Amino acid sequence: MKKIGLLVVLLFSAVAFSQNWKSSLEEAKIEASRENKEIIVVFSGSDWCAPCMKLEKNIWKSEAFKREADEKYVLIKADFPKKKANQLSAELTENNKKLAEKYNKEGNFPLVVKLDKNGKVKGMTGFKNVSAEQYVKLLNSL
């Protein structure tokens, strides 16, 4: 019986703090306006950028970030993989290019851009070798 209870708690935790990364800025702005949240746009090279991979593993997948994001942010991931096996659909690739033209003209990776609910830039950062809790504080301060 204890195992079933633990399983229920684990499943609830996974659902409660699961991330819903968007790919569309317009969709993110609608949700951010509806829920009075800010937007975080992450520019990543998921299969070639070592700092991007560290952010994914140490920050984006952390419980500290998931809790904070669930309460405060709508998330967008603009990925630019290089390996053929990881290529995105043409539509998603084009969408990511448009996001980069607007918010990452210099092509920095990783780049984390915090926007208000209307898409106006509030601040930017990149990889920092800090704990998830410290990174959340940094995002909140932007």
N, C-alpha and C positions, 0 to 999 in steps of 0.2 A: 504494500500500500504506500509506503514511503517513496518508493521509486516512481509511482504514478504521480504523486504530488510534486516531486522534484521535476519530473518531465513537464508537467503543466506549467510550473513556474518558469522553467527554461524556455518553453515555447512562447509563453506570454511575454517574457523579456525580449525574445528575438523579434516578436511582432511589434511590441511597444517601442523599441528603439531601432527599428529597421530603417535604413536610409532609402529615400526615394529620390535618386538623382534624376534631374530633368535634363533634357537636351535642348529645349526651346526656351529662349528668353521671354517670349510673349506668354507662354504657359506659366513660367515662373513669376512673371510680373502680376498676372491675374491671381495666382495663388497667394503671393506675398501681399497684395492689396486686400484680398478677402480675409486673410489671417493676420494682417498687420505684422508682417515679418520682413526682415531684410533678406537679401539674396547673396549667396556666396557662389562665385564662378571660379572653378578650378581648371587651369590649363595644364594638361599633363601629357607626357610622353610615356605611356604606361609600360611599354616594352623596351625602352631604350634609355630612359632618364632615371639614373640611380636615385637622385633626391626625390623625384616624383614617386618612385616605388616606396621609399622610406616614409613619405607623407601618407601614402595609402595604408601602409602596414601600421605605422605608429600613431597616426593622428585620425584619419578618416574612419578607421575600423575600431577605434577606441570607444569604450563606453562613455567616457567623459565628453567626447565630441558628439557622439550620437545623442546623448541626453540634451546637450546644448542646442544642437541643430534641430532636434524635434520641437523644442520650445521657441526658438528664435529665428531660424533660417529656412529658406527654400534653397536647395542645392542644385547647381548645374555643373556637370562635368563635360569639359571640352577636351576630348582625348585626341592625340595625334600619334597613333602607333606607326611604326615603320615596318615591322615584320609582315610579310604577305598574309600569314595565317591569322593575323589580328586586325586586318583591314576592316573598316567600318563600311556601312552602306553608303552609297553615293549621296543620298539625302543627308545623312548624319555628318558626313565629311564636309559637305557644303555648308551646313548649319554651323559647324565648328569653325570653319574658315570665316564666316560672317561675324561670329563672336570675337574671333581673334582680330579681325579688321577694326572692330569697334573698341575692344578693351585690351588687346595685347599686340599692338602694332610692332613692337620691337622683337616679338617672338621669344619671350623669356619663358623658361621652363625650370621648375614649376612656377606658376604665377597664380596667386590667390587674390581675387578681386572681390571686395565687399561693396555691394550696391544697396541703395535704398529701394523701396518697393516700386519705384518708378524707373529704375535702371540707372540712376545717377551714381557715379563712383564716390564712395565714402573713404576708401583706402585700399592699399595693396600691400602684399607681402609675398614671401616665397618660402623656401625651406628654412626652418630654424631647428637646430639640434637641441630641442627642449622637450619636456614632458607634454603629454596631451593636455593636461590641465593648464600648463603655461601657454600652450598654443591657443587654447580656447580663450584665455584672458587677453592674449594679443589680438585675436579676431574681434573680441568684444570692444577693445579699445580703439579700433580703427574708425 
